[in-house]
Amino acid sequence: MEVLKFEPLLKQTIWGGSKIVTFKHLQTDLDNVGESWEVSGVPGNESVVSEGEFKGRKLNELLAEMKEKLVGEDNYRRFGDRFPLLIKFIDARQDLSIQVHPDDETAHRQGKPMGKTEMWYVMDSDEDASLKVGLKKKITPGEYSRMVEDDTICDALGNYKVKSGDCFFIPAGRIHAICSGSFIAEIQQTSDVTYRIYDYKRKDKDGNYRELHTREAAEAIDYTVLDDYRTDYTPAKNEATQLVSCPLFTTAVYDLTEPMTLDYSELDSFVILIALKGEGEILISCGTTCSFREGETVLLPATTDTVKVSGTVKFLETFV
């Protein structure tokens, strides 16, 4: 199988900005693009192949047809015809609501198909960009409900000024919010379950407050307090630098200035490469090549043995 590229699914939002269209070198008149869904198997929002042999085919159709050849034997046993990861770029011109996602067990108990664990990699954001992640002080479920009511919940959250290269792991249960000026790549479970905890008492265009999910969120929140929620790693050139490893995905960042061959011959998984900066070329073991520049995301099928990446390019690599 060849490298797969997809048409971006652009999402206009009230909080979206203008970075995504420029970053992805798109020609569009859309304003306030808050998200670009790069690889998605979410029903109703399936990615469509943009070029090559499978142009026009939906990701879920290819998965149902190719099964373990696309995602790997173990992944197909675990997830069946549901593609396990959702990849996004997110551009926040305004603060997003404070949220939490349930884990799988809690989601099932609440009648949802599954929970959501995710990670953020910060790209070129505004100078004053920030993210809210985790609890910075111990609170009880009762105190949480009271702080939502009296508008003090933000006092309990970690607030981080961010710059390009910062990384945050957001396991299910960890409270978080993307704040204005932030431009991030997001890797997550294929799930659209989000519980809105607090929305700064903002009203929509009709003068109504947005719905909160206070009770459901209370059941999902992990009240553990950590000293620092930022992922600590040392950037390096021309080698893999691991950022996150969990049962749902493993992610590394590469910053290449010279050609590098990536060996996936022993990996029983698809691989997704997300270009963050620069440009180059991908040559896979079957002999096919494709361009690879900032803003592009490619899916390598599980049948891929080796990939040679050349050029000056920084990218994320993720697999299950």
Salt bridges, closest charged atoms under 4 A:
GLU35 OE1 - LYS88 NZ 3.64
GLU38 OE1 - LYS24 NZ 3.04
GLU61 OE1 - ARG57 NE 3.30
GLU65 OE1 - ARG57 NH2 2.68
ASP74 OD1 - ARG77 NH2 3.66
ASP91 OD1 - LYS19 NZ 3.73
GLU118 OE2 - HIS101 NE2 3.46
GLU118 OE2 - HIS176 NE2 3.24
ASP124 OD1 - LYS277 NZ 3.59
ASP126 OD1 - LYS19 NZ 3.02
ASP150 OD2 - ARG146 NH1 3.07
ASP151 OD1 - LYS201 NZ 3.04
ASP166 OD1 - LYS163 NZ 3.25
ASP166 OD2 - ARG230 NH1 2.80
GLU186 OE1 - LYS88 NZ 3.97
ASP199 OD1 - ARG202 NH2 2.58
ASP199 OD1 - ARG210 NH1 3.53
ASP206 OD2 - LYS205 NZ 3.60
GLU211 OE2 - HIS213 NE2 3.99
GLU216 OE2 - ARG215 NH2 3.58
GLU219 OE2 - ARG215 NH1 3.19
ASP255 OD2 - LYS237 NZ 3.01
GLU294 OE2 - HIS25 NE2 3.67
GLU296 OE2 - LYS5 NZ 3.22
